[in-house]
Amino acid sequence: MWINSLGQGGWDWFAVQLDNNTELVFWRIVNLDESVRSYDLTIMLADNSVYHTRKLVLEKLDSWVSPESGREYGILWRVREKARGLDLQIEARHSEQEIRMFETLSIPSFYFWEGRTTVSGYLDGKAVSGVGYTELVRLLS
């Protein structure tokens, strides 16, 4: 399974639909110490063209700590990419969206964050807004 090849670490994954009929998918793969192993960004434009790069900046601007698991999750993010003039803020619609799996079983629990987001900022020098979905996962082994 592909997830096993990640080993320790995890990922921050984002899907975005903008009001100008552009869609974006981007993520970063992280190591256990939160250092970034890789980035990826794909933009599908309204004219059906596709732009892809691994040169982007993804920053966590604010976070929420789960009172149940003690884990910290990003709830406000900024993604930037210079060539396309991309500068978006991605904000969780609701911060408390931790999913806790296997808590009642005699195997290790698995926690992650998934949820809807709102998006605003710029693409190609034009103001845009939209909606999205984010998944934040950290693996322990």
C-alpha positions as CSV (number, residue, x, y, z in Angstrom):
1,M,0.0,0.0,0.0
2,W,1.3,3.5,-0.9
3,I,0.8,4.9,2.6
4,N,3.3,2.4,4.0
5,S,6.0,3.9,1.8
6,L,5.6,7.2,3.7
7,G,6.9,5.7,6.9
8,Q,7.0,8.1,9.7
9,G,5.5,11.5,9.0
10,G,2.3,12.4,7.1
11,W,0.8,14.9,4.8
12,D,-1.3,18.1,4.5
13,W,-3.5,17.8,1.4
14,F,-5.8,20.5,-0.1
15,A,-8.4,20.5,-2.8
16,V,-9.8,23.9,-3.9
17,Q,-12.6,25.1,-6.3
18,L,-12.4,28.8,-7.2
19,D,-15.2,31.0,-8.4
20,N,-13.4,31.5,-11.8
21,N,-13.8,27.7,-12.6
22,T,-10.3,26.9,-11.6
23,E,-9.5,23.9,-9.4
24,L,-6.3,23.2,-7.4
25,V,-4.9,20.2,-5.7
26,F,-1.8,20.6,-3.6
27,W,0.0,19.0,-0.7
28,R,3.1,18.5,1.2
29,I,4.6,15.3,2.6
30,V,6.2,15.8,6.0
31,N,8.7,13.8,8.1
32,L,8.0,13.1,11.8
33,D,9.9,16.2,12.8
34,E,7.6,18.3,10.5
35,S,10.4,19.0,8.0
36,V,9.0,18.9,4.5
37,R,9.9,16.0,2.3
38,S,8.1,17.2,-0.9
39,Y,5.5,19.6,-2.3
40,D,3.2,19.3,-5.2
41,L,0.7,21.7,-6.9
42,T,-1.6,21.1,-9.8
43,I,-3.9,23.9,-11.2
44,M,-6.7,22.9,-13.6
45,L,-7.8,26.1,-15.4
46,A,-11.2,27.0,-16.8
47,D,-9.8,26.6,-20.4
48,N,-8.9,22.9,-19.6
49,S,-5.2,23.6,-19.4
50,V,-3.2,22.2,-16.6
51,Y,-0.3,23.8,-14.7
52,H,1.9,21.7,-12.4
53,T,4.9,22.5,-10.2
54,R,6.6,21.4,-7.0
55,K,7.8,25.0,-6.3
56,L,5.3,26.4,-3.8
57,V,5.2,27.8,-0.3
58,L,2.7,26.4,2.1
59,E,2.5,28.0,5.6
60,K,0.4,27.2,8.6
61,L,-0.9,30.5,10.0
62,D,-3.1,29.3,12.9
63,S,-3.9,26.0,14.5
64,W,-6.3,24.2,16.8
65,V,-5.4,21.7,19.5
66,S,-7.8,18.8,20.0
67,P,-8.8,18.5,23.7
68,E,-9.3,14.7,23.2
69,S,-6.0,13.7,21.5
70,G,-3.8,16.7,22.2
71,R,-2.8,16.9,18.6
72,E,-2.4,20.2,16.8
73,Y,-4.0,20.8,13.4
74,G,-3.6,23.8,11.0
75,I,-6.9,25.7,10.6
76,L,-5.6,28.7,8.6
77,W,-3.1,28.2,5.8
78,R,-1.4,30.3,3.1
79,V,-0.3,28.9,-0.2
80,R,1.9,30.9,-2.6
81,E,3.4,30.1,-6.0
82,K,5.3,32.8,-7.9
83,A,4.9,31.9,-11.6
84,R,1.1,32.0,-11.5
85,G,0.8,34.8,-9.0
86,L,-0.9,32.4,-6.6
87,D,-1.5,33.7,-3.1
88,L,-4.4,32.1,-1.3
89,Q,-5.6,31.8,2.3
90,I,-7.4,28.6,3.2
91,E,-9.5,28.7,6.4
92,A,-11.3,25.8,8.1
93,R,-15.1,26.3,8.3
94,H,-15.0,24.7,11.7
95,S,-11.8,24.0,13.6
96,E,-13.1,21.0,15.6
97,Q,-13.0,18.4,12.8
98,E,-10.7,15.7,14.2
99,I,-11.5,12.2,13.3
100,R,-10.6,9.5,15.9
101,M,-10.5,6.0,14.7
102,F,-10.0,2.7,16.5
103,E,-10.3,4.2,20.0
104,T,-12.5,1.3,21.3
105,L,-10.3,-1.4,19.8
106,S,-7.2,-3.0,21.2
107,I,-5.0,-1.5,18.4
108,P,-3.4,1.9,18.2
109,S,-5.8,4.8,17.7
110,F,-5.5,6.8,14.5
111,Y,-6.3,10.5,14.5
112,F,-6.5,13.0,11.6
113,W,-8.3,16.1,10.6
114,E,-10.6,16.5,7.6
115,G,-13.0,19.3,6.7
116,R,-14.4,22.0,4.5
117,T,-12.6,25.2,4.0
118,T,-13.2,28.7,2.5
119,V,-10.6,30.2,0.2
120,S,-9.7,33.8,-0.8
121,G,-6.8,35.5,-2.4
122,Y,-5.2,35.9,-5.9
123,L,-4.4,33.9,-9.0
124,D,-2.8,35.4,-12.1
125,G,-3.2,38.9,-10.6
126,K,-7.0,38.6,-10.1
127,A,-8.9,38.3,-6.9
128,V,-10.6,34.9,-6.4
129,S,-12.5,33.1,-3.7
130,G,-13.9,29.6,-3.4
131,V,-14.3,26.5,-1.3
132,G,-12.2,23.5,-0.5
133,Y,-11.5,20.4,1.5
134,T,-8.5,19.6,3.6
135,E,-7.0,16.5,5.1
136,L,-4.2,16.6,7.7
137,V,-2.6,13.3,8.6
138,R,0.4,12.4,10.8
139,L,1.6,8.8,10.9
140,L,3.4,7.5,13.9
141,S,5.1,4.5,12.4
